[in-house]
Amino acid sequence: MTDSTTSYVDVARGPHGRWWHYLLGLIFVLASWLFVGSIATLAVLVTELNPDTPLTALSLEQLSTQGPYTAFLVVMAAYPFFLAGMLLTPPIFHRRSPRTLITAAPSIGWSRIALGFGVWMGIQVLFTLLGYLLDPGSLTLTFDAATFAPFAVMAICLVPLQTTAEELFFRGYLVQWASLLSRHRLFLTLLSAAIFTLPHLANPEVRQDVPAMVAQYFALGAFFTWISLRDGTLELAIGVHAANNLFTVLLVNYPGSALPSPSVFATTTFEPLSSLIWLLIGIGLFCLTVYGWPRWRSTPV
């Protein structure tokens, strides 16, 4: 994207872009996600759990014993309502199209979303192959066609709703709101990454290595924000985030995952520090693939 192209951040201001418009929108989105979504989660629990299973003190590990899909559906239940809240907020509170959370262009660049998805999925597959060659015992084949086929349909339908809702919220709405205070890229990147990290601290894998997992979520959030601000659209980030989560739930999952699933393979162990290092290498490889080698300027920007 050239400097002359309008960024999605530019649409934040306007007669319906004051701070209190965003505050009302935030309340509406959180109500859709946390209140209505909680009702949906409870409905899934009541439907999926065995009648004699108490609802108190349920963990993802315990939910996984209730069936191959229960834990996944419980985790995903609130996200369609989260996404609905995000799509309704711009027209209700800001008198603009939901598309403006993604791009200021007249239409969404689906090819850019596909590019982000394809490159990041390819990087993850490459790293998995490298990891297997270095340690063949690191992966276990857990594929069961009868279980996997219906799950794959559910995952392909639900995971993009989850990841898109998060992108519209953390990289779209909150970044646009924060830009009323400052449009500096470093400020917006760090703020969005910090807010993105907070809810993910409740994920079960964080208990294995808190500093490494905090750094991993922060790096991932900063990466998503940086490419969005650089491009001026959320298109790449939407594709990358969907590829990241679909790869985990469909191809290679790990013990204690926040997205439990009957994936094709499972890792025998999960090492947060190693995962962080691979993530940082992957981010660098992604940027080189999509943007090419950086061209250092001889004069100040």
Number of C-alpha atoms within 10 A of each C-alpha: 11 9 9 6 11 16 23 23 26 16 15 24 15 10 9 16 19 14 15 12 17 22 13 13 21 20 13 18 22 16 16 21 24 16 15 17 20 18 14 20 20 15 13 19 19 13 11 17 17 11 9 6 12 9 12 6 6 10 11 19 15 12 20 16 12 14 13 16 20 22 25 23 21 20 16 20 23 23 27 21 24 27 23 15 23 28 19 17 25 22 12 16 18 20 13 16 15 17 16 25 27 28 24 19 15 8 10 16 15 11 12 18 19 17 16 22 22 14 20 25 21 15 18 19 15 13 16 17 14 12 15 14 11 10 10 11 11 16 19 13 12 16 16 11 12 8 13 20 12 11 21 19 10 14 20 14 11 18 22 20 20 22 23 24 24 20 29 24 23 21 30 25 24 19 26 25 22 19 18 15 11 13 15 11 15 14 15 24 22 18 20 24 23 18 14 22 21 12 10 16 15 11 14 16 19 20 13 14 12 14 12 18 23 19 15 22 22 23 21 20 25 23 20 24 28 21 18 25 22 14 21 23 28 29 25 26 28 26 26 24 26 23 23 17 19 24 18 20 26 20 20 22 26 21 15 17 17 20 21 23 26 24 23 18 19 23 18 12 11 17 15 21 17 10 14 19 13 16 19 15 13 17 18 12 16 18 15 12 12 12 10 10 9 8 6 7 7 6 5 5 4
